[in-house]
Amino acid sequence: MANGSVYVFNVFSETVDRLSPNGDSAGTIGGWGTDYVPAVLKVARVLNANESPGKFYNGKNRVIISWASGTYHFDLPISGDQFPITIDLLLYISRNNWTLYDRSGVRVATGDVGTGPSLAASK
């Protein structure tokens, strides 16, 4: 079976200039348009931390988000026991929090998004 992905939705009106899970860019995510639909970026899941720059792995993922108005960060835990590597996940990010859903739409985790320069460590 193929590895799953994390579908990252930007629920802020500004474009994400750079989404960086674990120290490397996974890409950009547009801001919502006039229809207020959040844009999405598909990011690969990998099993081990050494494969994780620019991807999500089973463990504590350091996520850095760069919007034009500032740089933000949070840690996203993904449990391989709860979500095998083949499972897709949905991650919604906003300026002040993030929410992770399983593929059935059940909210499984949420947390705060921080601001500022605490970006040195990506793992």
Buried (B, 14 or more C-beta within 10 A) or exposed (E): EEBBBBBBBBBBEBBBEBBBBBBEBBEBBBBBEEEEEBBBBEBBBBBEBEEBBBBBBBBEBBBBBBBEEEBBBBEBEBEEEEBBBEBBBBBBBBBEEBBBBBEEEEEBBEEEBEEEEEBEEBB
